[in-house]
Amino acid sequence: MRYGRPLILTCTYRLRTPPSSCSRFKSSSTRNTREGEHKDLRSFEAYADRTGLNKASTVYRGTKYEYTAVDTLQRFFLDLERQGGRDDLGIDLLGSWSLPTFVNPINVLVSCKSNAKVALASWVRELEGAFAGDPRGPNHGRLIGFLVARGEATPGVRDALARSQLPLAFINITLEGNVRQMLWNTHVAKMGLERVTPKIRNQELGSGDDIGEERTTVVLMENDRVLDKVYDNRADTS
């Protein structure tokens, strides 16, 4: 497979994952909501109900989307903690990626964009600038920047990723946590993903009103091996 340009796959996914328990990173920014009041999506929803936080506000929608991204990305072996705050320098989530194909975990930073239905190329440039704001400092080792957006990547976004001299990836996650696109540039591919590709698979929903229905989702594949905590780690037979 050639990695000259990023891979693009489209899908829909209904996610069920355990809540995040990350607690390693501390943001120096002033949070928009009180420190310690919430640490994951479940506790944030309880906080919003308890305090009467306006659910139409930018603070509520942005924070909920960030926690949704934390939960969603766990299935791809991304261990993340929300940073938040007004002065976060474009970094919403920090953590590491421990994909089974990696010799060692790779540090990651994530910028989340929930305010537009289409991803913008300018967000890629903002993500590049966020590298300098990593609170772990310049000697943290290898680093991948993720742009997570509710809107699908435009041709401009794909071109910006391909042209970047930094290891960047893009994931389209809907407000509900459905993964629709996943792509990365050649710099990311060379960090241990040479044989890893996103692939569309069907999943039968097992709960709620949609029980028994099938949805398509992106899973990561290494040859016939499924690299996914939630979907299924059996060999691919499709």
C-alpha positions as CSV (number, residue, x, y, z in Angstrom):
1,M,0.0,0.0,0.0
2,R,1.3,3.5,-0.8
3,Y,1.3,6.2,1.9
4,G,1.8,9.2,-0.4
5,R,-1.6,10.6,0.5
6,P,-3.7,10.0,3.6
7,L,-6.2,7.1,3.8
8,I,-9.9,8.1,3.9
9,L,-12.8,5.8,5.0
10,T,-16.4,6.8,5.8
11,C,-18.6,5.0,8.3
12,T,-21.1,5.3,11.1
13,Y,-20.6,3.7,14.5
14,R,-22.7,3.5,17.8
15,L,-20.1,3.3,20.6
16,R,-20.2,1.7,24.0
17,T,-17.0,2.1,26.0
18,P,-16.1,2.4,29.6
19,P,-15.5,5.9,31.0
20,S,-12.0,7.4,30.9
21,S,-10.0,7.2,34.1
22,C,-7.0,9.2,33.0
23,S,-5.5,11.5,35.7
24,R,-1.9,12.2,34.8
25,F,-2.0,15.6,33.1
26,K,-2.7,19.0,34.7
27,S,-3.7,22.0,32.7
28,S,-2.3,25.4,33.8
29,S,-5.3,27.1,32.2
30,T,-8.3,28.4,34.0
31,R,-11.1,26.0,33.3
32,N,-14.5,27.2,32.1
33,T,-16.1,24.9,34.8
34,R,-14.8,24.3,38.3
35,E,-11.8,22.1,38.7
36,G,-12.7,18.7,40.2
37,E,-16.4,18.9,39.5
38,H,-16.1,16.4,36.6
39,K,-13.6,14.0,35.1
40,D,-15.5,12.1,32.4
41,L,-18.7,12.3,30.3
42,R,-20.9,10.8,33.0
43,S,-19.7,13.1,35.8
44,F,-19.9,16.1,33.5
45,E,-23.5,15.4,32.6
46,A,-24.3,15.1,36.3
47,Y,-22.5,18.3,36.9
48,A,-24.5,20.1,34.2
49,D,-27.8,18.8,35.6
50,R,-26.8,19.8,39.1
51,T,-25.7,23.3,38.3
52,G,-28.2,24.1,35.6
53,L,-25.5,24.6,33.0
54,N,-27.0,25.9,29.8
55,K,-26.9,22.9,27.4
56,A,-27.1,25.2,24.4
57,S,-23.9,27.1,25.5
58,T,-20.6,26.7,23.8
59,V,-19.0,25.6,27.1
60,Y,-21.5,22.7,27.5
61,R,-21.3,21.5,23.9
62,G,-17.5,21.8,23.6
63,T,-16.9,20.1,26.9
64,K,-19.3,17.2,26.1
65,Y,-17.7,16.7,22.7
66,E,-14.2,16.5,24.3
67,Y,-15.3,13.9,26.8
68,T,-17.1,12.0,24.0
69,A,-13.9,12.0,22.0
70,V,-12.0,10.6,25.0
71,D,-14.4,7.7,25.3
72,T,-14.6,7.0,21.6
73,L,-10.8,7.0,21.1
74,Q,-10.2,4.4,23.8
75,R,-11.2,1.7,21.4
76,F,-8.2,2.6,19.3
77,F,-5.8,2.3,22.3
78,L,-5.6,6.0,22.9
79,D,-5.4,6.9,26.6
80,L,-6.4,10.5,27.0
81,E,-7.3,13.1,29.5
82,R,-9.2,16.3,28.9
83,Q,-7.3,19.6,29.4
84,G,-9.8,22.3,28.5
85,G,-9.7,25.9,29.6
86,R,-9.5,29.3,27.8
87,D,-5.7,29.3,27.4
88,D,-5.1,25.7,26.3
89,L,-3.2,26.7,23.2
90,G,-5.4,24.6,21.0
91,I,-4.8,21.4,23.0
92,D,-8.0,19.8,24.3
93,L,-6.8,16.3,25.2
94,L,-3.4,14.9,26.1
95,G,-2.2,11.3,26.5
96,S,-0.5,8.5,24.7
97,W,-1.2,5.9,21.9
98,S,-0.4,2.3,22.8
99,L,-1.4,0.5,19.6
100,P,-0.2,-3.1,19.7
101,T,2.0,-2.5,16.7
102,F,4.1,0.1,18.5
103,V,7.3,-0.9,20.3
104,N,6.6,1.9,22.9
105,P,3.6,4.2,23.4
106,I,3.6,7.4,21.4
107,N,2.7,10.8,23.0
108,V,-0.3,12.5,21.4
109,L,-2.1,15.8,21.7
110,V,-5.7,16.3,20.4
111,S,-7.6,19.4,19.2
112,C,-11.3,18.9,19.1
113,K,-13.7,20.9,16.9
114,S,-17.4,20.5,17.5
115,N,-18.6,23.8,16.1
116,A,-18.8,23.2,12.4
117,K,-20.4,20.5,10.1
118,V,-17.4,20.6,7.8
119,A,-13.7,20.4,8.9
120,L,-11.5,23.3,7.8
121,A,-7.9,23.4,6.5
122,S,-7.1,26.2,8.9
123,W,-7.6,23.8,11.7
124,V,-4.7,21.7,10.5
125,R,-2.5,24.8,10.7
126,E,-3.7,25.5,14.2
127,L,-2.9,21.9,15.1
128,E,0.6,22.3,13.9
129,G,1.0,25.4,16.1
130,A,-0.3,23.4,19.1
131,F,2.9,21.3,19.1
132,A,4.8,24.2,20.7
133,G,2.3,24.4,23.5
134,D,2.6,20.8,24.7
135,P,3.0,21.2,28.5
136,R,5.2,18.0,28.6
137,G,7.9,20.1,27.1
138,P,10.1,19.7,24.0
139,N,11.9,16.5,25.2
140,H,8.8,14.3,25.5
141,G,9.8,12.0,22.7
142,R,7.7,11.1,19.6
143,L,4.5,13.1,19.2
144,I,1.4,12.8,17.0
145,G,-1.2,15.5,16.7
146,F,-4.8,14.5,16.2
147,L,-7.5,16.7,14.8
148,V,-10.9,15.4,15.9
149,A,-13.9,17.1,14.3
150,R,-17.7,16.5,14.0
151,G,-17.5,17.4,10.3
152,E,-15.9,15.3,7.6
153,A,-12.5,16.3,6.1
154,T,-12.7,18.5,3.0
155,P,-10.1,18.1,0.2
156,G,-8.4,21.1,1.7
157,V,-8.0,19.3,5.1
158,R,-6.6,16.2,3.3
159,D,-4.1,18.3,1.3
160,A,-3.0,20.1,4.4
161,L,-2.3,16.9,6.2
162,A,-0.4,15.5,3.3
163,R,1.8,18.7,3.0
164,S,2.5,19.0,6.7
165,Q,6.0,18.2,7.9
166,L,4.6,17.1,11.3
167,P,3.0,13.7,12.1
168,L,-0.8,14.5,12.0
169,A,-4.0,12.5,11.9
170,F,-7.7,13.3,11.5
171,I,-10.7,11.6,12.9
172,N,-14.3,12.5,12.2
173,I,-16.4,11.8,15.3
174,T,-20.0,12.8,15.4
175,L,-21.6,14.5,18.4
176,E,-23.0,11.1,19.4
177,G,-19.6,9.4,19.2
178,N,-19.9,7.7,15.8
179,V,-16.6,7.4,13.9
180,R,-16.9,8.2,10.2
181,Q,-13.4,9.0,8.9
182,M,-9.9,8.2,10.0
183,L,-6.8,9.3,8.1
184,W,-3.1,10.2,8.7
185,N,-0.1,11.4,6.8
186,T,3.1,9.6,5.9
187,H,4.9,10.9,8.9
188,V,2.5,9.1,11.2
189,A,2.6,5.9,9.0
190,K,6.4,5.7,9.5
191,M,5.9,5.7,13.3
192,G,4.7,2.1,13.4
193,L,1.6,2.1,11.2
194,E,3.2,0.9,8.0
195,R,1.0,-2.2,7.9
196,V,-2.0,-0.7,9.6
197,T,-5.0,0.5,7.6
198,P,-8.5,1.7,8.6
199,K,-11.2,-0.6,7.2
200,I,-15.0,-0.5,7.2
201,R,-16.7,-3.3,9.1
202,N,-20.3,-4.0,10.1
203,Q,-21.4,-4.2,13.8
204,E,-24.6,-5.6,15.2
205,L,-26.0,-3.2,17.9
206,G,-26.7,-5.0,21.1
207,S,-28.7,-2.5,23.2
208,G,-31.2,0.3,23.1
209,D,-33.9,0.8,20.5
210,D,-31.6,-0.2,17.7
211,I,-30.8,-3.7,19.0
212,G,-30.3,-6.2,16.2
213,E,-29.6,-3.5,13.6
214,E,-26.2,-3.3,11.9
215,R,-24.1,-0.2,11.6
216,T,-20.8,0.3,9.8
217,T,-17.7,1.4,11.6
218,V,-14.0,2.0,11.0
219,V,-11.6,-0.5,12.6
220,L,-7.9,-0.5,12.4
221,M,-6.4,-3.6,10.8
222,E,-2.9,-5.1,10.7
223,N,-3.2,-7.6,7.9
224,D,-6.0,-9.9,9.2
225,R,-5.8,-8.7,12.8
226,V,-8.3,-6.3,14.2
227,L,-6.8,-3.6,16.4
228,D,-9.8,-2.6,18.4
229,K,-10.7,-2.8,22.1
230,V,-14.5,-2.6,21.6
231,Y,-15.4,-4.1,18.2
232,D,-13.7,-7.5,18.1
233,N,-10.2,-8.8,18.3
234,R,-10.8,-11.8,16.2
235,A,-9.1,-12.2,12.8
236,D,-10.9,-10.5,9.9
237,T,-13.0,-12.9,7.9
238,S,-14.8,-10.5,5.7
